[in-house]
């Protein structure tokens, strides 16, 4: 797959110029360039301007900042997709991790823009010579408390509750300015650390002028940000809320699988953990507390957390760097809104789901095609963070048997189509998976 008009798009090299952190202001600065073009400066501001006193934590932070610099570059690389990377020397293991992240994390972007990305991403050119000084992982002593990535939706709230139930001291944290996340954390009765991310202003101008654009692996970027934060603030656990459904490919193509949720997948989690242990410290635990669970199992838990029902939203139109694109908490017309209605409908009444979303999507005939896509009933699964198509089928099949849902327009219309496809057993979907990286002391009893 290749579109010659897009190949290179006017740049031969993507350059990682420099990075730095100012302990006086808490500002981390990452600097990039395309060829000899203007410097592209992105910043992350860590509130309270922390700086650890121990030399080992200072050195570990430099390793984490290096990783953030390399990972966050994906937002700028995609504008021109040049075939050469330039910058500081890195080992072959890190080059391989970064290549996998850029190729798989940008797979949706490459598919939409018709680019053979695998032929262009080339971190091997930055591989260090044998004589180059190596970065050594640091031994750290950090308190057994958890930074918990918050996204404003049901998953991160379930993750927060699970950690609290296991007696772990938690600190909610987010990257960006969404007020909705603050509302959910306030409902939990906890403070929130908000890390401000400011993209290089030239990026918006480049996009306006026709630069290549599309989905980037933002969870990978946030993972590197929270790794930096764990070292600065003193936390042993960096916890995300990525479920096992994120492992399913969104689309299978002749060129391979395209997974919208690659940076939420088990593969990325394992790769990031390995690089973190090699380059930063083996004493920080990065994992997803929800990895053993399906989306439907998470919805079952969330249905009981009623204090969060009025304030959460899983609609992604709330979460953009330039602010919310909703007037309320739910747009009522996107794959995330549909899947939330389907999953929560298993455990809540129609009235309760409508009270949350403000609309009854499962009783709207105009939503049939959208639910059909979720279930992969003759339509492709949408490029969104939704559950497996098998989960959607199982949920819909359960609603067909539920008198309070069975006559809803979407349920009644699609009931017959379900009879022609495989529908997974609900018991199997709700059974926890042993595939995870949760530390033994935090496993559910």
N, C-alpha and C positions, 0 to 999 in steps of 0.2 A: 504494500500500500504506500503510494508516494504521490504527492502533488508537486510537480516541479516548480510551480509558481510560488510554493511556500518554502521550498528547500533553502535553508540558510536565511532567506528573507532579508538579505542585506547585511549580514554580520558573519564574520569568520570565527571569532573567538568570544567566549564568555569568560570574564576575568573576576576572580575573587581578590580584591585589592587589599583590604585590611579590615580589622575589627578591633574594638576596644570597649572598655567599661570604665566609667567615671564613678568611683565610690562616693564622691561628694554629692552627686545628683541622682545616682541610681540609673543612669542612662547607658544602655549598651548600644553601640553604633556598629552597623554592618555595612560595608562599602563594596559595591560591585561596579562593573563597567562592561559594555559591549564594544569590542575593538578599542579604539582610542576615543570613544564617545564620552559624554559627561559622566561624572561619578554619580552613581545611584546609591543614595544613602538611606537606609532603613534604620529606625530606632525602636528599642523596647525600653520602657521606663518601669523600673521596679520600685514601687513606693517604699518610703522610709529609708531609701538609699543604704541598704545593708552592705556590709563588707565583713567577711569572717576574719577573726584574728589569727586562726591557725594557718601556717604556711601550706599544710596539706590541702585544706579546703580552698585556699587561694589558687593553688596549682590545679586542683580538680575543676574549679570554676573555669579556668582558662581552657581546659579540655572541653568542657561543656559548651563554652562560647564558640570555640572552633567548630564544634558539631552543629550548633545553631546557624553559624555563618554559612556552612556548606549546605545545610538542609533548606534554609530560607531562601537561598538563591534560586530555587525552583520558580518562584514568582516572576523573576526577571529573565531567567533563561528562556522561558516559554515564549517570550515576545518575539524572539528571532531564531530560536533553536539552532544556534551555530554548532558546527561539528568539532570544535576544539574548546577545551577548558584549560584555563591557565590560573596559576596561583601557587600557594604554598605546597610543598611536598607532603604527600600523604601515603600511608602504607597500602599495599595491595588489598588487604581486607576491607579497609574503609572505602577504597575506590570501588570495590565490588558491591558493597552495601549501597553506596550513593548511586551507582549505575542502576541497580535494581529499583531503588526508590524513584528516581527520575523517570525511568522507562515505564514501570508499573503504575506509579502514582500519577503520571501524566497520560496513561493509556486512553482514558476517555477523551482528553484534550486532543491526542494524536488521532484518534478515530474520527472525531468530529471534523478536524482540520485536514484529514487525509495526509498524514505525515508518517513516514517510516522512522519513528523516533529511535528505535533500537540501532539504526545505522548511524545515528548522529550523536547520541550521548557517549562521551568519551572521557571518562575520568582517569582512564589508564595513563593518559599523557601526563598526569600529575603525580604518578606513583613515585615514591621517594627512592633515591639511590640507596644502596646498602650502607653507605657511610653516613647517611643523613641521621641527625640526632632523633631518637625515638621519644615519643611522649609516653610516660609511664603512668599506669593507673595508680591512684592514691588510696592508701588505707585511711578510712574515715570512721569516726565515732559520732554517730548522729542519733538523736532520740527517736524512739519507736512511735512516731506520729506521722500522720498522712496528709499530704497535699492532695486534694480531691478536685479534679478538673470538672468544672460546672458548665453545663451548656443550656440550662433553662428548661430542658425537657424531662421526660419521665425517667430516662435511663440514669442520668447523673444523680437524680434524687433517690432512686432506689439504691444506687451505689453508696451514697452518703449514709442512708439508713442502715444498710448492711454492715458498714464499718462501725457505726455507732453501736449496733446491736452486739458487736464483737468486742466492745470495750476499747476501741482505738480512739485516741485523740485525733480529731479531724480539723482540717483548715480548708474551707472552700476557696478555690482560686479560679480565675478566668483570665482570658486574654481578649481585650476589646471592651467596647463601651455599652453593651446591651443592658438597658435598665431592667429588662425582664429577668435576667439572671439574678440581679440584685433582689428583685421581688421574691424569687423562690428561696434564696438563701436567708432572707429576712424571715420567711415563713418557717424556716428551720431553726430560727433563733440563734444564728451564728453570724460572725463577721465575715466579710469577703475581702480577699486580696485581689485587686484588679490590676493587671499588667497592661499598660497602654502600648499598643503597637501602632507605629506611624510609618506607612509605606513611603518610599521615595516619591515625591510629588511628580517626577517625570513619568512615572508609570501610567498615571491616568491620562497624561497627554499622549503618550505613546499608544495607548489603547484607542484614544480618540482619533488618532491619525492612522489607525488601521493595523496596529500590531496584532500578532496572533494572540488569541485570548481563549480562556476556558478554565475548566475545573483544575484546581491544584490540590495536592494532598495536605490540607491544612492541619489535620490531626498530627502529621509528622512534625510540622513546624511547632505546633503547640506542645508536643512531647518534648522537643528540645528546649523550648522556653521554660517548661516546668522543671526540667532537669537542672537548668541554671538556678531557678528559684529555690529548689530543694537544697542546693548547696549554700546559697546566700542566706536563706532563712533558717536552715537547720532542720530538715525533715528526712527521715530514712526512706519513707514510702512515697512514691509518685503513682497515684491511682487514677486510672481512666475507667470509663463506663462503656466499653466496646463489647458487644455481645457476639456470640459465635455466628450469628447470621451474617456478620460483616465479611465472612470468608467466601460467601457465594458470589460467583462472577455475575455481574449485571448483564453481560452480553458475551456470547461466544462468537468469534469471528474467524475467518480463514487465517488471520495473523496471530490468533491466540485469544486468551480471555481478557475481557475488559471489566475491571471491578471498580465501580465508583467509590467503594469504601476501602480501597487497598490499604491506606494508612491506618485503618481501624482493624485490619485483619491480623490473624495469628502470625502470619508470615512476617509482616512488618514488626510486630511486637517482639518476636524472637530475634530478628536481625538487629533491632535497636538495642535490645538488652545486651546482645553480644558485643556490639561496638562500644556501648556505654561501659561495660566491664573492662574492655581492653584499653579504652582511651581516657576514661574519667575515673571510675571507681567501681569495684565489685560490691561495695557496701551499701549502694543505693538500690532499692528494689523498685523497678518500673513494671507495672502489670495492670491488667484490667480485672477488676473484681467481678465483672459480669460475664467473663469469657465462657464459663461453663453453661450459660443460660441462653435459651432462644428468646426471641422478642416476645413470644406469647407467654413464656414463663416470667419475663420481666413485667409484662402488663398485668399478670395475675398478682404479683407483689404490689405493683403500683396502685391497683384498684383499692387496696386496703389503706393506702396513705392519703386519706381524704383531706387532710389539712393542706395538701399541695394542689388539690384539684382546681381551686379557683385561680391559682397564680401561674401554673406551668403552661408551657406551649412547646409542642414538638414541630411546629410549622417553621421551616427554615427561612421563610420570608421575613422573620423577625431578626435574623442574625446575619447582618452584612456589616462590613467595616465602615460603610458610609451610613449606617443606621437602618432601622426597621422599614420595611416596605409594606407593612400592614397598618390599618387604622385600629384594629383590635389585636387579640392574641392569636387568632386563627384566620387564615385567608379563606378557608372553606372550599378551596378548589385546587389542591395540589396533591401529589402522591403521599406526602407525609401526613396531611390531614386525613386522607382516606384510610391509610393504614392504621392510624391511631384510632379512628372510629371502629374499624374492623377488629382490632386487637382488644380494645376496651369493651366492645360490645359483648365479648365472651363472658365478662365478669360484672358488667353494669347494665342497668336497664336503659331503654331508649331515652327516657326522661333524664337520666343521670348523664348520659353521653351528650345529649343536647345542652344540658346545663354547662358542660365543660366547653363545648365547641361553638355553641350558639346556633347550630344548624344540624339537621338530621341528614347527613350525607347518604346514609344507607337507604333513605326513602326518597331520593331525588333521581328520577329517571335519566337526567342529563349526566349523572356521574357513573353510569353503567360502564362505559368504555374505560374510564380510569380504573375502576375496580377490576375490570377484565384484564388490564395490563398487569396489575399487582399479582393476579393469579396466573399470569402467563397463559391465558386462554385465547390462543391465536394472536397474541400481541406481545411485544417485547416488554420485559420488566423495565420500569423507568429508571433513569439515571438519578437515583436519590438514595438516601439512607433509610431504606425500608427493610422489612423482614424478607426471608426467603419466600419465593413464590409458593413453595409447598406449605409454608406457614399460613399464607393468605388463603390458600385453598382449604386447609383444615379449619381455619377460623370461619370461613364462609359456610362450609359444610355443617359446622356446629350451629350456626345461626339458622340454617335451613330447618333444623330440627327443633329450634326454640320458638314456641308459640308467640313470644313477645316480639320476635324479629322476622319470622318466616314470611309475613305478608308485606314486609317493606319492599319497595320497588326494586332495588338492586338485588336483594337476596332472592326474591321470587324470579326475577329475570334470569339470573345466572345459575339457578339451581339445576336446571337441565344440563347445562354445559359442564358442570362438575362431574356428571355421571360418565362422561367420555374420557376423563383424565384420571391420573393417579392422584389420590389424596392421602397424604401421610397420616399415620395414626396419631391422635392427639397425645396419647400417653408417651409415645416415643419423643415427640417434640418437647414435652415438658420435663423429660428426664435430663438431669445435669450431665454434661460431658466431662470426661477426665482430662481433656486437652486444655491446659491452662498453665499460667506461671504464678499462681497465687502462692505466697509463702505458706508453709505448713501451719504456722501459728494463726493464720487468718482464714483458714478453711472453715467452712460451715460444719458444725458438728452434726 
